[in-house]
């Protein structure tokens, strides 16, 4: 019988972007479904704070062509206000869903701080893009860092969508991908959604081996799934997968040994 995995702590890094708020809503919904605790994380971007120390740094308003001197004190106040608003939003959504929650603020490089925080989480939920470049379609720098250097399980969501069929997961044959498969199977069953298992395989032999191993785990869990082969497992390919089969969640075992950053 396969090992029983549980999700007790869900990490959701937050900023002011729409993708981040979508991730927060998804995290609350999933935490309620799995009876897990939710941890909100806000990173005071050290790069913004340091930028404000330069005398030539200027701030331009979105609503006016006028610019003004960017000051460190003003930047730090803006970050504190932003953190407080996100904390209030997290509290409101979590308490409405009867989900236990915590919220903390750290300062540093955003990708590095989020990567460190994932070490103590069972699952990290990220918006596809952050707030650095409005309107961007590629994965944000934090998402790319977690995919290529992470050691845990990550759920990536995209702004403008709610959880819909199918639930998606990547199975590489590793213990962590087995955990992702088990949790995605439980989520699919709970929400009465089909499950799509993505198999990264370069050869037919590798495909058959991984598919048979995934089918064995599914049989032990009493679940069912359809399979799709990925010829190459990379950050960009995974980002393209999101939404290709609807707008279902993608559970991703982040393993540097099997994921490339291209």
C-alpha positions in Angstrom: 0.0 0.0 0.0 1.4 3.4 -0.9 2.4 5.8 1.9 -0.3 8.1 3.2 0.6 11.7 2.7 -1.2 14.7 4.3 -1.0 18.4 3.8 -0.9 20.2 7.1 0.7 23.6 6.1 0.0 25.5 2.9 2.3 28.4 2.1 1.0 31.3 -0.1 3.5 34.1 -0.9 1.6 37.4 -1.3 2.1 40.6 -3.2 -0.2 43.2 -4.7 -0.6 41.4 -8.1 -3.8 39.9 -9.3 -2.0 36.6 -9.7 -1.1 36.6 -6.1 -4.7 37.3 -5.0 -5.9 34.5 -7.2 -3.4 32.2 -5.5 -4.7 33.3 -2.1 -8.3 32.5 -3.0 -7.1 29.1 -4.3 -5.1 28.5 -1.1 -8.0 29.2 1.1 -10.3 26.9 -0.9 -7.7 24.1 -0.8 -6.9 24.6 2.9 -10.6 24.3 3.7 -10.9 21.1 1.6 -7.8 19.5 3.1 -8.2 20.8 6.7 -4.8 22.4 6.5 -3.3 25.5 8.1 -2.6 28.5 5.8 0.6 30.6 6.1 0.8 33.9 4.3 4.2 35.4 3.5 5.0 38.9 2.4 8.5 39.7 1.4 9.7 43.3 1.6 11.8 43.4 -1.6 15.3 44.5 -0.6 16.0 45.6 -4.1 13.2 48.2 -3.9 14.5 49.4 -0.6 18.1 49.7 -1.8 16.9 51.4 -5.0 15.3 54.1 -3.0 18.7 55.0 -1.4 20.1 56.2 -4.7 19.7 60.0 -5.3 18.8 59.5 -8.9 15.8 57.1 -8.2 12.5 58.6 -9.3 8.9 57.5 -8.8 6.4 58.0 -11.6 2.7 57.8 -11.0 0.4 55.7 -13.2 -2.1 58.6 -13.2 0.3 61.5 -13.8 3.3 62.2 -16.0 5.0 63.9 -13.0 7.8 62.2 -11.2 9.2 62.7 -7.7 12.3 61.6 -5.7 12.0 58.1 -4.4 12.9 58.0 -0.7 13.7 55.0 1.4 11.4 56.0 4.3 8.5 56.4 1.9 9.2 53.1 0.2 9.3 51.3 3.6 6.0 52.9 4.6 4.5 51.7 1.3 5.7 48.2 1.9 4.3 48.2 5.5 0.9 49.4 4.3 0.9 46.8 1.5 1.7 44.0 4.1 -1.1 45.2 6.4 -3.6 45.2 3.6 -2.6 41.7 2.5 -2.8 40.5 6.1 -6.3 41.8 6.4 -7.4 40.2 3.2 -5.9 36.9 4.3 -7.6 37.1 7.7 -11.0 37.9 6.1 -10.9 35.1 3.6 -9.5 32.5 6.0 -11.9 33.2 8.8 -14.8 33.1 6.4 -13.8 29.6 5.3 -12.9 28.6 8.9 -9.3 28.0 8.0 -6.5 28.4 10.6 -3.9 31.0 9.4 -0.7 32.9 10.2 1.0 35.7 8.4 4.6 36.9 8.5 6.8 39.6 6.9 10.4 39.1 6.0 12.9 41.3 4.1 15.2 40.1 1.4 15.3 39.0 -2.2 11.8 37.7 -3.1 12.6 34.4 -4.9 15.3 33.5 -2.2 13.0 34.2 0.7 10.1 32.3 -0.8 12.4 29.4 -1.6 13.6 29.3 2.0 10.0 29.4 3.3 8.9 26.4 1.2 11.2 24.2 3.2 8.7 24.1 6.1 5.6 23.9 4.0 3.8 20.8 2.7 2.5 22.7 -0.3 3.3 26.1 -1.8 0.7 27.9 -3.9 1.9 30.6 -6.3 0.4 32.9 -8.8 1.8 32.4 -12.3 3.3 35.9 -12.4 4.1 38.6 -9.8 3.7 42.3 -9.7 7.0 43.3 -11.2 5.8 43.6 -14.8 2.1 44.3 -15.3 0.5 42.3 -18.1 3.3 39.8 -18.5 2.4 36.3 -19.7 5.6 34.4 -18.8 6.1 32.9 -15.4 7.4 35.3 -12.8 10.9 35.1 -11.4 9.7 33.5 -8.1 7.7 30.8 -10.0 10.7 30.0 -12.1 13.0 29.8 -9.1 10.7 27.5 -7.2 10.2 25.2 -10.2 13.9 25.0 -11.0 15.4 25.0 -7.5 12.7 23.9 -5.1 12.5 20.7 -3.2 8.8 20.6 -2.3 5.4 20.4 -3.9 3.9 23.5 -5.6 0.6 24.4 -7.0 0.6 27.1 -9.7 -2.5 29.1 -10.5 -3.3 31.7 -13.1 -5.2 35.0 -12.6 -8.8 35.1 -13.7 -9.7 31.4 -13.2 -11.0 29.3 -10.4 -10.4 25.6 -9.9 -12.0 23.8 -12.8 -11.5 20.4 -14.4 -9.2 18.7 -14.8 -6.9 18.5 -11.8 -3.4 18.1 -13.2 -0.2 16.6 -11.7 3.3 15.7 -12.9 4.5 12.2 -12.2 8.3 11.5 -12.5 8.4 8.3 -10.5 10.0 10.0 -7.5 8.6 9.9 -4.0 7.7 13.5 -4.1 5.8 13.1 -7.4 4.0 10.1 -5.7 2.9 12.5 -3.0 1.7 15.0 -5.6 -0.2 12.2 -7.3 -1.9 11.1 -4.1 -2.9 14.6 -3.1 -4.2 15.5 -6.6 -6.2 12.3 -6.6 -7.8 13.2 -3.3 -8.5 16.7 -4.5 -10.0 15.4 -7.8 -12.2 13.0 -5.8 -13.3 15.6 -3.3 -14.3 18.1 -6.0 -15.6 15.4 -8.4 -13.2 16.3 -11.2 -11.2 14.2 -13.6 -7.5 13.8 -13.1 -4.8 14.3 -15.8 -1.4 12.9 -15.1 1.5 14.4 -17.0 4.3 11.9 -17.8 7.7 13.4 -18.7 9.3 10.7 -20.9 11.8 10.8 -23.8 11.3 7.2 -24.9 8.3 4.8 -25.2 10.0 2.5 -22.6 10.2 5.3 -20.1 6.6 6.3 -20.8 5.3 2.8 -20.2 7.3 2.4 -17.0 6.1 5.7 -15.5 2.6 5.2 -16.6 2.5 1.7 -15.1 3.9 3.0 -11.8 1.4 5.8 -11.7 -1.5 3.4 -12.5 -0.4 1.2 -9.7 -0.5 4.1 -7.2 -3.9 5.1 -8.5 -5.1 1.6 -8.1 -4.1 1.5 -4.5 -5.8 4.8 -3.9 -9.0 3.8 -5.8 -8.5 6.6 -8.3 -8.5 6.9 -12.0 -6.8 9.3 -14.5 -5.9 9.9 -18.1 -2.3 10.4 -19.1 -0.4 12.8 -21.3 3.3 12.5 -22.2 5.6 15.5 -22.0 8.7 15.0 -24.2 10.7 17.4 -22.0 10.1 18.7 -18.5 11.0 22.4 -18.2 9.7 25.6 -16.6 8.4 27.0 -19.9 6.7 23.8 -20.9 4.9 23.5 -17.6 3.7 27.1 -17.8 2.2 26.4 -21.2 0.5 23.3 -19.8 -1.4 25.5 -17.4 -4.7 26.2 -19.1 -4.1 23.9 -22.0 -6.6 21.4 -20.7 -9.0 23.9 -19.1 -8.1 25.9 -16.0 -7.5 23.1 -13.5 -4.8 23.3 -10.8 -1.4 21.9 -11.6 0.3 20.0 -8.7 4.1 20.1 -9.4 6.8 18.1 -7.6 9.7 20.7 -7.6 12.9 18.7 -8.0 16.0 20.3 -9.4 17.2 16.9 -10.7 14.4 16.6 -13.1 13.3 20.2 -13.9 15.2 22.5 -16.2 14.9 26.2 -16.1 14.5 26.8 -19.9 
